[in-house]
Amino acid sequence: MENIRTELKAAEERYKILFENIPGATAIYNGPEMEIVMANAAMIGFWGKDPSVIGKPLMEAVPELEGQPFIGLLQNVYHTGETCSAKSAAAVLEVDGRLQTFYFDFTYRALKDMHGNIEGIIHSATNVTELVLAKQKIAASEERLNFSLQSAGIGTWNFDMENNSFVLDTFGRELFGLDDELGLTFENTLKNVHPDDVRDVYNAFINTFHSESEGNCDCRFRVILPGTELRWLHFTGKALYKDLHTIEKFAGIVTDITKETAGIEAQRKLQYQKDNFLSIASHELKTPVTSIKAYAQLLERMLKKEGDLQKADMMTRLTGQVKRLTILLEDLLDVSKISNDRLDFKRDYHSFNEIVTDNIRDLDFQENGHAIETDLTFMGNIFCDKMRISQVMNNLISNAIKYSPDRDRILITTAQRMTDVVFCVRDFGIGISKENIGRVFDQFYRVSTAESYSYQGMGLGLFISAEIIRQEGGKIWVDSEEHSGSTFCFSLPLNNNIR
């Protein structure tokens, strides 16, 4: 018997050592009072107590459990034998002298004797407080983000291509006019998209597979909501790659641009009406102005023949004013054509310097008191519309004369730079300030200086010139310093690669 007692005691010690070294927090309770028979260091640490709690009822050992559900759950397991488990359960415990909330995954399992009678409960637990708090922080951040996005009128989306799963947040579903219960795929997400725009949406996604897109998706389209309300959406996102060549999913945002689009459409309509008016007015005025010019020139010749030079001079001035009006009408027509993408070009090969010298010859520089210095080093031909390029040169040279009234010369140069021919006109007049230089090619823009108000014009010439050069595949620019003059230049490609 003594040997048996010794062996039992040794076995009990081994069991205690084994119990103490169980990795998880574990305790064993006995009887309906849940007397703590055993508890390893991890469990005692969870309670914030010391080993003196062994042998005490759980309620006495951890009094802060009163009013919490755990004692009732343990007693239910003790009486029914049904195992109880929970995830991320909150428990208020006094640790380090203050009540704190912790979160546990736990299991209560009944312990039975050899006859199947319940004699106790084994309790295992894992402290998941850090994980729960981290999840709560993430959830709070997501909630704040969603609130911010919704306040800004932004919905979010995620498209898992492998599983054809499309996820829209609540606001995104609202923008698309979709029910919350509807399980989304890419196809049924587009069920309310305007039939004329569905192909554009598909193409926007297909284009992300092309290397030049860099995985970016961007499209604007209409959705038809219940009640036939029409809404414009702007859909943007980026592809996420599984490897270098395989797109795994897309993620992005969607915004309602109905108001902005309505404003743009209204602006386009007004622009169209304006351009249409300018086109009709210019055409209608051109015929009578041409007739006035013809009659004025005829009267001028008749008066000169009769020897009435004073009246002939008056007719000469009238002819000059009619010529200015004709140029203005032609500019307005060109602006209308540019707006409607109808600016016509008749291209062929021409001697570039010959176009320059023809323009110099046509302008009456002596009347303006300007000497023309030239340095025409480019001697080749250029594939272009001679009339349009001449129009640009005429405008730049005329401006150089107009804006340098107190100077007596301008400089015109041509040269080849790499694969381009470059034409430049330099004057020594009023120049352009740094804050204005970036706007000189804008439509109807005129430099706002005290000196510039004395010069005639509507601010169309440089705008038209810039568009002509752009459509000829070239570039136009200006270098200038206020009170020191300006140099206007344009380049044209020699490889006749017209864009």
Secondary structure, 3 states (H helix, E strand, C coil): CHHHHHHHHHHHHHHHHHHHCCCCEEEEEECCCCEEEEECHHHHHHHCCCHHHCCCEHHHHCHHHCCCCHHHHHHHHHHHCCCEEEEEEEEEEEECCEEEEEEEEEEEEEEECCCCCEEEEEEEEEECHHHHHHHHHHHHHHHHHHHHHHHCCEEEEEEECCCCEEEECHHHHHHHCCCCCCCCCHHHHCCCECCCCHHHHHHHHHHCCCHHHCCEEEEEEEEEECCCEEEEEEEEEEEEECCCCCEEEEEEEEEECHHHHHHHHHHHHHHHHHHHHHHHHHHHHHHHHHHHHHHHHHHHHHHHHHCCHHHHHHHHHHHHHHHHHHHHHHHHHHHHHHHCCCCCCCCEEEEHHHHHHHHHHHCCHHHHCCEEEEEECCCCEEEECHHHHHHHHHHHHHHHHHCCCCCCEEEEEEEEECCEEEEEEECCCCCCCHHHHCCCCCCCCCCCCCCHHHCCCCCCHHHHHHHHHHHCCCEEEEEEECCCEEEEEEEEECCCCCC
